[in-house]
Amino acid sequence: MRRVVVTGLGLLTPLGCGVEESWKKLVSGTSAGGAITHFDASALATTYACQIPYGDGTNGTFRPEDWVEGKDLRKMDKFILYGIAAAEMAVKDSGWAPTEEEDLQRTGVMIGSGIGGIETIAETALTLRDRGPRRVSPFFIPSALINLASGQVSIRHGFKGPNHSVVTACATGAHAIGDAARLIMLDDADVMIAGGAESAINEIGIAGFNACKALSTKYADSPESASRPWDKDRDGFVMGEGAGIVVLEELEHAKARGATIYAEVTGYGMSGDAYHLTAPSEDGDGGFRAMQAALKRAGLNAGDIDYVNAHGTSTMADTIELGAVTRLMGPAAEKLTMSSTKSSIGHLLGAAGAVEAVFCILAMRDQVAPPTINLDNPAVETVIDLAAKQARERKIDHVMSNSFGFGGTNAALVLSRF
Amino acid sequence: MSDVAERVKKIVVEHLSVEEDKVTENASFIDDLGADSLDTVELVMAFEEEFGIEIPDDAAETIQTFGDAVKFIDGAS
């Protein structure tokens, strides 16, 4: 099988617009939690989230016009805008700017989203009801469709290889990277732009997750402390938004052009719970099997993993995941560091797995595991170091990134230092 | 320039992000002003909104230039 490496990174997160901007704040233990300002959330059970810092484009703020021409902004939902921005960063970072037809045809895109253009759909439904079908925008459908993030990126860069998209709720980003890597392994492409994008901090998104009792509601007075994976006082996840994109490349292709290689995608495992719409089974069997499959694919033992970026959403499921990781690691659990970066940026749903994969790669680059902030009183005892409140400088050669989604879909990625 | 022409021009400039002086009588939305087929559908919808008129699909297809639009709206309103 052909080997696949990561040669470009792009991040737009609630901590900032940019890879280094986000990473620096993450490692220093910053929370992106705050009151919702995108819309009037006063009627909702949850009034806070981790929003992207919009601004003039300086100091890590996000200015949409820096990434997409003004007239095109109304032709896309925000999740597509976020995906385009992170993809621009990743492609630029990789230095891959092909012009030859053959190279363009060997470069593909696989950007997914968990929810897609839900805000556009909601607004259009109101237009339809209030003003009739003739007022529905011709850009409604291409704005809302999940695969249009991949479509838009391919159009902008001329990438004519496989154009695909993933929709597996909160496992989307990890599945997109894993599946895209496989397309390269199987020789369907030499380069893939892969990841996830999400923008569900809107009235219908928050109301929907409130209705299934998934979101934190008790921290309106201190939203920066609301996301607290494994902590006794956690009460649900905090919604985040943004995008994470990587450039994946066949190893020899990357070497031949002298690309900077960040890491190798060594393992990828998937499983289904076949259990419940929104909850994992108590024994964490689905997550366990995904992790086991990823290790097997990587040809590694559990003890080889130095750092796990947990799914860790700040819900009851944290404990189940911790149990599954403990079982997987066996005696090696004592040497493991595992953290949930959702404590800082909230839960980016379909973008989470991709953003967290980028964090894992940076953890290997800088040999530092980002912290689980707000972990004041762990709800469970464990020998695993959960990097409570402070980053850990340590040896990190192999990392695992877990992502689990509604519907009982699980993905685990193993990335290795190159 | 008539009031209708001014208002049409404003819509075209806003929607297509083009310079005002490019929007001439014979300027084609698609060939000269960078619109695609979906942009033209949206433009027609914007004209309908602005002038409180209905532009049937078969008529919309004949509106290819700035001049076409002004002429149609002058006749309709």
Contacts between the chains, C-beta under 8 A, distances in Angstrom:
chain1	res1	chain2	res2	distance
A	69	B	17	6.7
A	70	B	17	6.0
A	71	B	15	6.8
A	71	B	16	6.4
A	71	B	17	3.8
A	75	B	38	7.7
A	134	B	45	7.5
A	134	B	48	7.6
A	134	B	54	7.7
A	135	B	45	6.9
A	137	B	42	6.4
A	137	B	45	7.4
A	138	B	38	4.3
A	138	B	41	4.0
A	138	B	42	5.4
A	138	B	45	7.8
A	139	B	38	6.1
A	139	B	42	6.8
A	142	B	38	7.6
